């Protein structure tokens, strides 16, 4: 099995068997209570906290952001010149790398700190806690629930960009075109991040073009992201493409930041995450 997925037995033994329709722990069939999945007590409780208000917020963010994306795209086309081609390629590469790092930063922060019981915990921390004890829950979410929070993150920058296109003159727009192109492409990649993440947990029924992008590591591959889902979920946080995971792990980036935070504040990482995982 490990060789089939290209993963070590350690990874497979300590993460949910997402590649098996009914798998939970293929190495110990005597376990009665699930360590992962929708039947886990903590996963059930967290899933029940998805509210109508949260759904409304996600829906509005998706609608407004898509409208701002469409408007800004048309404006970028309108002001495009042939000299901008090289800028687009550079902005795209920088946008992907920026989105990958930002996805890791947000993912690490929400995984490692904060509580579901805090002021915004049920809205923004809850999905991270649920995802660790039921990784496949994301595959059962529709487009809005999957992507609503990411669209919320990019909504204000895109609205700000739209305002500038409406108020700046042509000369001012051309002076800031390169920067606006970078921001626009960064917003696109950020907004798509959780969709890529969802596909990395989808082992059945993906179109060939998506699995090809995963196999080429253009977007987040399944076996690559599986490494993050080994408890205590302390590595490989970047989930847009995952390109930065290895170098950040190599220099011990997240570990060093966590050590510094603990020295300064006394707060240990992932205590709330562990609490939910123990609710068998």
Secondary structure by P-SEA (a helix, b strand, c coil): ccccccccaaaaacccccccccccccccccccccccccccaaaaaaaaaccaaaaaaaaaaaaaaaaaaaaaaaaaaaaccccaaaaaaaaaaaaaaaaaaaaaaaaaaaacccccccccccccaaaaaaaaaccccccccccccccaaaaaaaaaaaaaaaaaaacccaaaaaaaaaaaaaaaaaaaaaaaaaaaaaaaaccccccaaaaaaaaacccccccccccccccccccccccccccaaaaaaaaaaaaaaaaaaaaacccccaaaaaaaaacc
